[in-house]
Amino acid sequence: MRYVSTRDNSKEYSFEDVFIKGLADDGGLYIPKLLKKYNTEELSELKNLNYNELSTEIINQFSSDFISKDELSSLVSKSYSTFREKEVVKMSSAGELKLLELFHGPTLAFKDVAMQFIGNLYEYYLSKNNNKINIVVATSGDTGAAAINAIKGKSNLNIFVLHPNNRISSVQRKLMTTVDEKNVFNIAIEGNFDDCQNIVKQMFSDLEFSKSINMSGVNSINWVRIIAQTVYYFYSYFKLDKETISFSVPTGNFGDVFAGYLSKKMGLPIDKLIVATNENDILHRAISKGDYVSREVKETLSPSMDIQLASNFERLIYYINNSDSEKTTEIMKKVKQNSYQIEKNNLDIIHKDFLSESCNEQETLEIIKKNYEENNIILDPHTAVGVGAAKKLSFNDCVVLATAHPCKFPDATNNAINKHEKLPDELQHVLDKKENFQVLKNNTDDVKNFVKSKI
């Protein structure tokens, strides 16, 4: 499979380019030139595979020029051996709704599903290439911990994680900052997640700098994260054994829900993808009425969604504009100027696949309370937003992606039900262990200098 950039589809790239670079040199995102579409017969052949086998089959469609299928199978098994669920993910119920529990990995969030695989894929790459890689990643809470857990202690790899200072939960922060490994560096930026994300993009765009440090990224824009996440959409469909399926996806950066859209383009019979947002509702405003103008970021109980510029939305823009990279480039200039309004004909195309809703803080707490009282389930605030969005749209027969373990958000659950889940025993140590992180101003040059001083 060959890849192109959303901003210049005249050049082709390999899977290795896409994986190691993360972001195209022109600032665009990688997308497959042609996409494999499964027919009904081919889908039926995948139905009885276990999670590891299904991962191998799907990821192989994208990576066969980089890694053999046998090596990929071994790497997938190694990646998911650390999960508490044998089948990696788990289906449960919250009343009429189905919950797809994605938080059974080592850092208790859906990010582990892709990140454990990516960590081992880096190791595979470096075993065949004698060089060093410096990973720089921005996190709104969960990505950082998942990336650190996947990369820590690996030779020839350093990881630098930028998080917004005092804007993630204490448990989210401690899962990152208590890791005591020489190749792990935590940076708290005096700003919000969009500021962190912007710094990372600027570092990638400075080609002289990014090439000088052999920089790579594992944010949700990395194509490997997307394809690893498509697997659990396929798995859910096969598990429920229905003609069609819909999903409600709590999302901020549009990566997880884009994986669902990709699954649909690959032939999975998905009806609707519900984009569930908190009060930082740019994606809801964009999808419901075409308003893709960012506002000031609000701090909420669901910090992983406190985002106003959803990086992966560029991939959807590319597709709904008939894979026109010139048009996409023009639109992204408007996005940068904060003046993009989605045209009516494009909005109609979006509505064939997507619906959206948002939940405010009070609604989120009420959803947590109601589900505990009625179903004896404690939801984390992000999953609660997914449940709330589905209910508001009267989608009772759908799958809500349960993206994080509730123990990571004790303030939210204490507020809602005067109760919180405990961290698993193997993670209890982070609560009291010494933290180590550097606070820096919202300044790209300061971050560059810090990175250079550590490598």
Buried (B, 14 or more C-beta within 10 A) or exposed (E): BBBBBBBBBEBEBBBBBBBBBBBBBEBBBBBBEEEBEBEEEEBEEBEEBEBBBBBBBBBBBBBEEBBEEEEBBBBBBBBBEEBEBEBBBBBEEBBEBBBBBBBBBBBBBBBBBBBBBBBBBBBBBBEEEEEBBBBBBBBBBBBBBBBBBBBBEBEBBBBBBBBBBEBBBBBBBBBBBBBEEEBBBBBBBEBBBBBBBBBBBBBBBBEEBBEEBBBBBBBBBBBBBBBBBBBBBBBBBBBEEBEEBBBBBBBBBBBBBBBBBBBBBBBBEBBBBBBBBBBBBBBBBBBBEBBBBBEEBBBBBBBBBBBBBBBBBBBBBBBBBEBBBEBBBEBBEEBEEEEBEBEEEBBEBBEEBBBBBBBBBEBBBBBBBBBBEEBEBBBBBBBBBBBBBBBBBEBEBBBBBBBBBBBBBBEBBEBBBEEBBEBEEEBEEBEEEEEEBBEBEBBBEBBBEBBEEEE
